[in-house]
Amino acid sequence: MNTDRSPHPAEWRETEGLLPPAERNLPAGRHEFHKERLMAQIGEQSSTTPPVAPGLPQKRRSWFRRPVIVVPLTAFTLAGAITTATILTGQDPDDGDGTVATGPVLTTAIGSASTTGTTALLDRISLAAASSSGPEPGPTQFLYSKSTSASTYVRTVEDKHTVVSEKPHPRQVWMSPDGHRGWLIEPGNSPAGGESLDSSVGSSASWNRLNSMPKEPDALLKKIYADTRGQDNSPEQAAFAEIGNLLGEGCPPSGLEAALFKAAAKIPGVVKVDSAVDAVGRKGIAVARLDPVSGRREEWIFEEETLEFLGERTVQVTEGENPEPEDLLIKPGTVTYTSAVTSRAVVDRIKQTPGAQGG
């Protein structure tokens, strides 16, 4: 795979195919979540870790769940063209991680993408971010993030492939500034009452780490490229995805948030999308990048007037390159991940929500 060149949007082809997912029976983000938890435990038990084989993608230490899909059903239409898809109406015992895939396959109109005005838009978004104040937790406090999310993915049971979707559901994360203590509550994807994210390794998206990152866009982008080396299908896509991670549940300090948008403007292939809808139905404009290998376009969605970050989604735009037959079940227009940030705050305790006095 040649990852040295990022194609111009004019070169995107409708015949490109979808990269096969790493695991068929789990949403891609949930598989990554469990794998990262396992790797963190291994790191806590041993100070030496076998090197990653050359050429293989490396997993970063994170508590993000991606890609997942969450969208109001009124904002999307049933993908009737996917004739082999099934709509589940009850508990799905085959997902393996407790996820209940009971929603219809979710699709959307593919918004028009253009490089024209993209840099100017990111400059405006950066200025808006710089003028706002982000959460600043004390050393014993926690950053709280609430979002709505869901996934669409190919599931395989006894050689039968179907496209299934989760219903939109809430996700709450508490994380200490140093990234060593945390908690996740996500119905269907965590035990009742939630699960611990504690780790001696810490999170790569901890507030302390983010606050120490360069605020100068060129230096920041250089660090992001270095931190994501070997990930995703190209260095450019890996950097764009990492910035999206930090904008989502990373709660970046306002100075860093403004720099992230400036850095994103320097990534080849970044475009402006005229319309997009987040996971709770809020409409906006998007900054996006197409990964030609998977055929999926990752979109960051902003309120059109205030330029406030609303959320993100991933849309299948083309078939991608060298797809397997089951991968072709995910048709262009399918939303494979969507998320909407609905609350961010600093709280004193795990499980405490903004405005609540108790945990």
C-alpha positions in Angstrom: 0.0 0.0 0.0 1.4 3.3 -1.0 0.7 5.9 1.7 3.1 8.5 0.5 0.6 10.5 -1.6 -2.8 11.8 -0.5 -5.1 12.1 -3.5 -6.9 15.3 -4.4 -10.7 15.1 -4.0 -11.0 15.4 -7.8 -9.3 12.0 -8.0 -11.9 10.1 -5.8 -13.5 7.3 -7.7 -16.9 5.7 -7.2 -15.3 2.3 -7.8 -13.0 2.4 -4.8 -13.6 -0.4 -2.3 -13.9 -0.8 1.4 -11.0 -2.1 3.6 -12.2 -5.2 5.5 -12.7 -4.6 9.2 -10.3 -6.2 11.6 -13.1 -8.0 13.6 -16.4 -9.1 12.1 -18.4 -9.8 15.3 -17.6 -6.5 17.2 -18.0 -2.9 16.2 -14.6 -1.7 15.3 -14.4 0.8 18.1 -15.5 -1.7 20.7 -12.8 -4.1 19.6 -10.2 -1.3 19.9 -11.5 -0.4 23.3 -11.1 -3.9 24.7 -7.7 -4.4 23.0 -6.4 -1.1 24.5 -7.6 -2.1 27.9 -5.8 -5.4 27.6 -2.6 -3.7 26.4 -2.8 -1.3 29.3 -3.0 -4.2 31.7 0.0 -5.9 30.1 1.9 -2.6 30.4 1.1 -2.5 34.1 2.4 -6.0 34.6 5.6 -5.7 32.7 8.0 -2.9 31.9 9.1 -4.5 28.6 6.7 -5.0 25.7 7.5 -7.0 22.5 8.1 -4.6 19.6 5.4 -4.2 17.0 6.2 -5.9 13.7 7.3 -3.5 11.0 4.5 -2.3 8.8 1.7 -3.2 11.2 -0.6 -0.5 12.6 0.1 0.4 16.3 -2.8 1.0 18.7 -2.6 4.1 20.8 -3.5 4.1 24.5 -6.9 5.7 24.5 -10.4 5.3 25.9 -12.1 6.5 22.7 -14.8 4.3 21.2 -14.5 4.6 17.4 -16.0 4.2 14.9 -19.5 4.1 16.4 -22.7 5.3 15.0 -25.4 7.4 16.5 -28.0 9.3 14.6 -31.6 10.3 15.2 -33.7 8.0 13.0 -35.5 11.1 11.6 -32.2 12.3 10.2 -31.5 9.2 8.2 -33.4 6.8 5.9 -33.5 3.0 6.0 -30.9 1.6 3.6 -33.4 -0.4 1.6 -30.7 -1.1 -1.1 -28.9 -3.4 1.3 -31.1 -6.4 0.7 -29.1 -8.7 3.0 -29.3 -6.4 6.0 -31.5 -7.4 8.9 -33.3 -5.2 11.4 -33.1 -6.6 14.8 -35.9 -6.1 17.3 -34.6 -7.8 20.5 -31.4 -8.7 22.4 -28.7 -9.7 20.0 -26.6 -12.5 21.6 -24.1 -12.6 18.8 -22.4 -9.2 19.3 -20.1 -10.7 22.0 -19.7 -7.5 24.0 -23.3 -6.9 25.1 -24.1 -4.4 22.4 -27.7 -4.5 21.3 -27.9 -3.9 17.6 -31.6 -3.2 17.3 -31.8 -0.2 15.0 -32.3 0.0 11.2 -29.2 0.4 9.0 -28.6 4.2 9.0 -27.9 6.2 5.9 -27.6 9.8 4.9 -27.3 12.0 1.8 -23.6 12.4 1.0 -22.9 16.2 1.3 -20.9 17.9 -1.4 -17.2 18.3 -0.6 -14.8 21.0 -1.8 -11.3 22.3 -1.0 -12.5 25.8 -1.7 -12.9 27.8 1.5 -11.7 25.0 3.7 -8.7 26.9 5.1 -10.8 30.0 5.7 -13.4 28.0 7.5 -10.8 26.4 9.8 -9.3 29.8 10.5 -12.8 31.0 11.6 -13.3 27.9 13.7 -9.9 28.4 15.3 -10.7 32.0 16.2 -14.0 31.0 17.7 -12.3 28.3 19.8 -9.6 30.8 21.0 -12.3 33.1 22.2 -14.0 30.5 24.4 -12.7 29.1 27.6 -12.4 25.3 28.0 -12.7 23.3 31.2 -9.7 23.5 33.5 -9.7 20.8 36.1 -7.9 20.8 39.4 -5.5 18.0 40.2 -8.1 16.1 42.3 -11.1 16.8 40.0 -12.4 15.0 36.9 -13.3 16.0 33.4 -16.8 14.9 32.5 -17.9 14.3 29.0 -21.4 13.2 27.8 -22.2 12.2 24.3 -24.7 10.2 22.2 -23.3 7.6 19.9 -23.9 4.4 17.9 -22.4 2.1 15.3 -23.2 0.3 12.0 -21.1 -2.7 11.1 -20.9 -6.0 9.3 -21.5 -9.0 11.6 -20.7 -12.6 10.6 -22.5 -15.6 12.1 -21.9 -19.0 10.6 -20.7 -17.5 7.4 -23.8 -15.3 7.1 -23.0 -11.6 6.8 -25.5 -8.9 7.8 -25.3 -5.2 8.3 -26.5 -4.1 11.8 -26.8 -0.9 13.7 -27.0 0.1 17.3 -29.7 2.5 18.5 -28.5 5.9 19.6 -27.4 5.7 23.3 -25.7 7.9 25.9 -22.1 7.6 26.8 -20.5 9.2 29.8 -16.8 9.4 30.6 -15.0 10.7 33.7 -11.2 11.1 33.5 -8.7 12.5 35.9 -6.3 15.2 34.6 -3.4 12.8 34.7 -5.3 10.1 32.8 -4.8 7.4 35.5 -8.3 7.3 36.9 -11.5 7.1 34.9 -14.9 5.7 34.6 -17.2 4.8 31.6 -21.0 4.4 31.6 -22.3 3.3 28.2 -25.5 1.1 28.3 -25.1 -2.0 26.2 -21.3 -1.5 26.0 -20.4 -1.5 29.7 -21.6 -3.4 32.7 -24.5 -2.1 34.7 -23.2 0.9 36.6 -20.2 1.3 34.3 -16.6 0.1 34.3 -13.3 1.5 35.5 -10.8 3.1 33.1 -8.1 3.2 35.7 -4.6 2.5 34.5 -1.1 3.1 35.6 -0.2 3.7 32.0 -2.5 6.7 31.7 -4.5 8.0 28.8 -2.8 9.6 25.8 -5.6 12.1 25.8 -5.2 13.1 29.4 -5.8 16.8 30.1 -2.3 17.2 31.5 -0.7 15.8 28.4 -2.9 17.9 26.1 -2.1 21.0 28.0 1.6 20.4 27.5 1.4 19.9 23.7 2.7 22.6 21.4 0.3 25.4 20.6 2.2 26.4 17.4 0.4 24.7 14.5 3.4 23.4 12.6 5.1 22.0 15.8 1.8 20.5 16.9 1.1 18.8 13.6 4.7 17.4 13.6 4.1 15.9 17.0 0.7 14.4 15.9 2.4 12.8 12.9 5.1 11.4 15.1 2.6 10.1 17.7 0.4 8.4 15.1 3.2 6.9 13.0 2.1 3.5 11.6 -1.6 4.0 12.4 -4.5 4.0 10.0 -4.2 3.8 6.2 -1.9 6.8 5.7 -0.1 9.3 7.8 -2.5 12.0 6.8 -5.6 10.0 7.7 -4.0 9.0 11.0 -3.3 12.6 11.9 -6.8 13.8 10.9 -8.4 11.0 13.0 -6.2 11.8 16.0 -7.3 15.4 16.0 -10.9 14.2 15.7 -10.4 12.0 18.8 -9.0 14.9 20.8 -11.9 17.2 19.8 -14.4 14.6 20.8 -13.9 13.3 24.3 -10.4 14.7 24.8 -11.6 18.0 26.2 -8.6 20.0 24.8 -7.7 23.3 26.5 -8.9 26.2 24.5 -5.4 27.3 23.4 -4.7 23.8 22.1 -8.2 23.5 20.5 -7.5 26.6 18.4 -4.1 25.2 17.3 -5.6 21.8 16.4 -7.8 23.5 13.8 -4.9 25.4 12.4 -2.9 22.2 12.2 -5.8 20.4 10.5 -5.8 23.0 7.7 -2.2 21.8 6.8 -3.2 18.2 6.3 -3.5 17.3 2.6 -6.9 16.2 1.5 -9.0 18.1 4.1 -12.2 19.5 2.6 -15.3 21.4 3.6 -18.7 19.6 3.4 -21.8 21.8 2.9 -24.1 19.9 5.2 -24.0 17.3 8.0 -26.1 16.1 10.9 -24.8 15.0 14.3 -26.1 12.1 16.4 -28.9 14.1 18.1 -30.1 15.7 14.9 -28.3 19.1 15.0 -27.5 20.4 11.5 -24.2 22.0 10.6 -21.3 22.3 8.3 -18.3 19.9 8.4 -14.6 19.7 7.9 -13.7 16.3 6.6 -11.2 14.0 5.0 -11.8 10.9 2.8 -9.7 7.8 3.3 -9.5 6.3 -0.2 -8.5 2.9 1.1 -11.6 2.4 3.2 -13.8 4.7 1.2 -15.0 6.4 4.4 -15.1 10.1 5.0 -14.6 11.3 8.6 -16.5 14.5 9.3 -16.2 17.0 12.2 -19.5 18.9 12.5 -19.8 22.5 13.5 -22.8 24.8 14.2 -22.9 27.0 11.1 -23.3 30.4 12.9 -21.4 30.0 16.2 -18.9 27.4 14.8 -19.2 25.4 18.0 -18.0 21.8 17.7 -21.1 19.5 17.7 -19.8 16.1 17.1 -18.5 13.8 14.3 -19.6 11.1 12.0 -18.1 8.7 9.4 -19.9 8.2 6.1 -19.2 5.5 3.5 -18.6 7.6 0.4 -17.1 5.1 -2.0 -16.6 1.3 -2.0 -12.9 1.7 -1.3 -10.0 -0.4 -2.5 -9.9 -4.2 -2.8 -13.1 -5.0 -0.8 -14.1 -8.4 0.3 -17.6 -9.5 -0.7 -19.2 -8.9 2.7 -17.7 -5.4 2.9 -19.7 -4.4 -0.1 -22.8 -4.8 2.0 -22.0 -1.3 3.5 -23.2 0.8 0.6 -22.1 4.4 -0.1 -24.3 6.7 2.0 -24.2 4.4 5.1 -23.2 6.2 8.3 -20.8 3.9 10.0 -20.1 6.1 13.0 -21.8 9.1 14.6 -21.4 11.0 17.9 -22.7 14.2 19.4 -21.1 15.9 22.4 -23.9 17.2 24.6 -22.1 18.1 27.8 -18.6 18.9 29.1 -17.7 20.0 32.6 -15.4 19.7 35.6 -16.7 17.7 38.5 -15.3 16.6 41.9 -16.0 12.9 41.8 -16.4 10.0 39.4 -20.1 9.4 38.6 -20.9 13.0 39.6 -22.7 14.9 36.9 -22.8 18.7 36.3 -25.0 20.4 38.9 -25.3 17.3 41.0 -24.2 17.5 44.7 -23.6 13.8 45.1 -21.7 11.1 43.1 
